[in-house]
Amino acid sequence: MNPPYGYPRGDVFYRSLSRKFPKIVRGEGCWLYDEAGKAYLDACGGAYVANLGHGVTEIAQAIGEQAAKVAYVNGTQFTSEPVEALARELAELSPGDLKKSYFLSSGSEAVEAALKFARQYWVEKGKPSKHKILTQTPGYHGNTLLALSASARGKYKTYYKPWLVDVGMVPAPYAYRCACRGDSKDCPSCSGSVLEEIILREGPANVAAFVMEPVGGSSTGGSVPRPDYWKRVREICDRHEVLLIADEVLTGAGRTGKWCAMEHFGAVPDLMTLGKGLSGGYVPISALVAPERLIDVLAKSDGLMHAQTFSHTPTLCAAGLAAVRRLRSQRLIERARDTGKILQDRLSALASLHGVGDVRGIGMLLGVEFVRDKDSRAPFPRSLKMAETFVAHALEEGLVVWPNTGQADGENGDLVMIAPPFTISKDEIEQIALKFERALERTIRTLTAKT
């Protein structure tokens, strides 16, 4: 008997219950290979994760060697050399006074910890009324309940609204969808001044933190703010005693051509979260990075009132340490910067294709937004499922990209993200462009047939 809803046979509870999943058996560099031998060019590093490329044996060896010594200890009772060494590496790489790292297992966990940190900090400072969180819309920060509350993803919140907290939404610097198209110097959204308006509306005495993505992820398709945007936001946060939290889970670990995206803008956040590329995808690990000036306040309660089973795990940190050292020794962040320019230049030509409204990004992060009409920027109707259709055709062409929808008005809008391993070659970038063009041609034919 066929299973209901068409979900795959077997014992795995897949994220999607309506499609089959190719079984990947091997990865090498920028490529994945399934059990039938088909090759897929991993143009998004999984979920923006595989920055080192697939199949790096030295990372696997580091994991195995540490697991053979001691795989796990309770992070509330013990420390270990991989934990200490990775924290030292991050202290050297992180901007400003961000020197202390708290290790967790996922980006959502790191964001959850950062928001809890902000709340506890203000309570310990004698300002318990400061409890409200501000965030950007569109934007995304994770799927645990507090991180989801701070995410402008309506479809993700549909079933859980009674459990979520109220969060103030600040328009993200999204030039392509802004009325001014990024051209007005005084635009509140593009300049960052809108943040002050919302802080004053909520009451500065009530606002604890502003959590944001320094460069847009899939929510705004790699939208890059103006050069002075984060300096202005930093000044506003300082003026009203609001902690500035940079969610660098996606953009950190070299993705934009610098260790963290905030370095492009000359502003230092109060707290920073890292994840995804921190281990290159070899294990799940994330970090909350904080300065001593804030941690000292938490010392009144003997530390952050937050703990998870796999925080500060030796094996996970050994993988992170090996990944970060490889990024540095192989100069892969510099490569992301230089090869990223080639990626951006070559794929900017996609903007001339039918159905493409904009191509934008920085370093090894690039978004392609699809539109029905280039002049008006009108999106395809959501009923056509443009992004999903494109991703399916791209997979058939052997190209893996990351889709997102709803960015135009909360419901309509389609885009895909490209974020390959930093080791990608010029020839492989060319293959991305050619496979993308073929997939788009097939997608437009499919949509035309539907209408």
Secondary structure, 3 states (H helix, E strand, C coil): CCCHHHCCCCCCCCCCCCCCCCCEEEEEECEEEECCCCEEEECCHHHHCCCCCECCHHHHHHHHHHHHHCCCCCCCCCCCHHHHHHHHHHHHHCCCCCCEEEEECCHHHHHHHHHHHHHHHHHHCCCCCCCEEEEEECCCCCCCHHHHHCCCCHHHHCCCHHHCCCCEEEECCCHHHCCCCCCCCCCHHHHCCHHHHHHHHHCHHHEEEEEECCCCCCCCCCCCCCCCHHHHHHHHHHHCCCEEEEECCCCCCCCCCCCCHHHHHCCCCCEEEECHHHCCCCCCCEEEEECHHHHHHHHHHCCCCCCCCCCCCHHHHHHHHHHHHHHHHCCHHHHHHHHHHHHHHHHHHHHHCCCEEEEEEECCEEEEEECCECCCCECCCHHHCHHHHHHHHHHHCCEECEEEECCCCCCCCEEEEECCCCCCCHHHHHHHHHHHHHHHHHHHHHHHHHC
